[in-house]
């Protein structure tokens, strides 16, 4: 049987966070509030737990979950070859509604699904989520819903959709954002939005150049000299769109 725990008050959420941490350490699933929508989470380094997360949602390995992190500094432990512009976006919009797809550290012992060597990272702007992440470390988190349904905006909706597949539900009240994060692919020669969400393209471009979802790539003579393998970059972008939980209802990341 699953249980529901209130995390609206930092002064009293300690036992609830403890129970959630214990659940994650045992390979269980939990539902947590974020600043965008509710998420279903599991230990990112527990392959069986991640597989259970995907099964609970009714989705396959071809749509692996993003990873939520507690601090910007965690980025370099999970990703490699982080572009300077991607780092600027993280520093500007984390914690917040921005997910960045990056090349994953090849030495990491995890199995999030068919990621093609990439990982989608986000630092949420929600006090309960951050309190949990500081205890658990990185969590694989997808939107708390059955695939094909809208993302849950409160714990009752999440529980109605996911039931006893989840051990612990953390109730933080209504999700304050109600809109999924913007996803930026930073694995190619140019940063590109692959899903528009909480952060607008205009806001992104005030920090670093980012192409919109429908904008074509720059002409070859506009490409930076160091971007010699543009074809490989395009292929990575196509894969990253799949990895980045592209449907808007599919990511709390």
C-alpha positions, 0 to 999 in steps of 0.5 A: 500500500502507498502512503501520502505525506504532507510536505507543505511546511518545512518545519514539519516535513522531516518525517515525510522526507525521511520516509521518502529517502528510505523508499528511494534507498530501497529501490522504491518509487515516490511522487514529489512536487516540483515547481512545474508539475508533479513527478514520479521519481527513483534513484537514478543509479538503480536500474531496476528502480528506473525500469519500475518507473517506466513501467508505472507510467506505461512507457518504454526505454526509448523515452528515458526520464530526465534527472533532477539534481540538487545543485548546479555544481552537480552538473559536472559530475553527471555531464561532460563537454558542457558548452559555455552557453549551456553553463550560462543558462544553468547559472541563470535559470537553475533552480527553475523550469529549464531542462538541459540535454548534455553528453553524459559522463561515460563512466557513470554506472547507470541505465536510464534507458536508450539515452544515446549517451546523453542525459537531461538535467534540471534543478527544480525550484521547489523547497521540498524537492530540493530538500529531498534531492540533497538527501538522495542525490540525483533522481530520475524523475518523469511527470507523475502520470500514465503515458498519454494523460496530462501531467498531475498538478496535485497529489490526488491526481498523481495517485489516481493515475499511478496507484500502488505502483508508487510507495510514497506520495509527497503532497506539496499542494497544487503544483505552482507552475503547472507548465512543464520545463523548457528543454534545450538540447546542448549536445549539438553545434548550436543550442536548440529548444526541443520543447517550449515550456516554462522559460521562453525563447526570448528569456533564453536568448537574453543569456545565450544564443538558442535556436527555437524549435522550428528554426533551421540550423545556421548555414554552413558558413555561419557555423563556428570553425570548431563545429566541423562534424555538423552532421554528427551534431544533427544526429545527436540532436535528433536522438536528444529530442527522443531522450529529452521526454519530448511530449509536454506531458512526459516530463517533470524535468 
